[in-house]
């Protein structure tokens, strides 16, 4: 019965530390950069190891046509890089790069950036700044993930309830076990079929091809799902054997439950990031505790409606639930710290806000559990106060017993708990089950959201994105019609190569033609400059695509406008370069 854990352990051998849920750390060329010569490769660096797709890179030229590139591969930096070869010759203009990879925790991430060669140009390509996903595929995939969580909780929780709490009505619970098994099998198969489309962002039918299924089965997420299917087959054999022997699940069942939990740990946030072994252990324990609590609640609810469980059964589950909650608190605190990384991420990121929502739902669940514990105590009190009288046998063929004796005998046969207490306990347990289903729904969304720690790491490692700097400089040479303004655009306004465009406006607000326009930059505190921008008349505006500003700081920008052979004026303004 150790096949399940062994299969999962084999899959975990390749796990490496990284930042859970990949985020883009850097691009080469940089986003928005202007290059003097065309690059031969594109390289992306992420916060964790990533998997590559056949279509991981789409490079569009200035006219929006897709370029033929090499096959995506990892760069020299290792598994956290993605690299593709570009054509030998690239025309001048702005290029758009759309990318899509699969992070180590099995979630696809995508984005886009631009770079320019020689000069910037208008492009007809649409720049995608975030993940692109097919709504139908994403919806079906998330539904399957949610059903898998529910089914695992039902399967593991019901089996644990039968083994530990020893309820009287095991046939009804056996039906719950079968429902959990079949639902988990169907959900896992759905995840396996939809996996290729989920990674590529295509519609659900895109996964039905042989190539798509082959790619899924040979990928790490596909291997984890296959391991889960293998475990389910072993579990089915084990449950059939136990039903024939009329035995509850034992230690072999516990080992299989651990194996199932590890398939989630191997495919979610725990499989990548800091402290991977501890994180995977914590994740597996967290899932097991959730399943024992919520799945056990469902089993208890079914028992309360179908039979009269003894107070001992209810009390045993109450203790089991308390132990599960203790494990949930310890592992939940650790996983929250690991996923957030800082207090600011608790309110400043989507992951943190979802975590707060989950904590609120868990608090509500604990409140319902406290009510159930009170009714459980009442149930035990009622049972302890039941007076058992000696039954008086009715003589055969003799006169009937008095009515009082019959009533006493009937009361002695009724060992069921007080109906009012049982109804109240059913209602409180039903409330727990409903809130527990909501907690699992939030958990499903949470496990597909970029953790706050990874988001912070990506922001810290990525170069600052600075918009173009636009400065308006008024001038007046002191002659009629000799005044106006110069609008200077410095793009991207950061260290390195920048492009400069200058428009001269006359007193009427229209574009003015001047015989000469000069521009220079000086960084006095570093004794750099003046650096001549060497503006050239471009026919309607003045510009230069390569103005190198080597150091960040507040530069002095000097504009000299000559309106005639003898009339000119110089004006100075400050501009910040980052």
Buried (B, 14 or more C-beta within 10 A) or exposed (E): BEBBBEBBBEBBEEBEBBBBBBBBBBBBBBBBBBBEEBBEBBBBBBBBBBBBBEBBBBBBBBEEEEBEBEEBEBBEEEBBBBBBBBBEEBEEBBBBBBBBBBBBBBBBBBBBBBBBBBBBBEBEBEBBEEBEBBEBBBEBBBBBBBBBBBBBBBBBBBBBBBBBBBBEBBEBBBEBBBBBBBBBBBBBBBBBBBBBBBBBBBEBEBBEEEEBBEBBBEBBBBBBBBBBBBBBEBBBEBBEEBBEEEEBBEEBBBBBBBBBBBBBBBBBBBBBBEEBEEBBBBBBBBBBBBBBBBBBBBBBBBBBEBBBBBBEBBBBBBEBBEEBBEBBEBBBEBBBEBBBBEEEBBEBBBBBBBBEBBBEBBEBBBBBBEBBBEBBBBBBEBBEEBEEEEEEEEEEEEEEBEEEBEEBBEEBEEEBBBEEBBEBBBBBBBBBBEBBBBBBBBBBBBBBBBBBBBBBBBEEBBBEEBEEBEBEBEBBBEEEEBBBBBBBBBBBBBBEBBBBBBBBBBEEEEEBEBEBBBBBBBBEEEEBBBBEBEBEEEEEBBBBBBBEBEEBBEBBBBBBBBBEEEBBBEBEBEBEBE
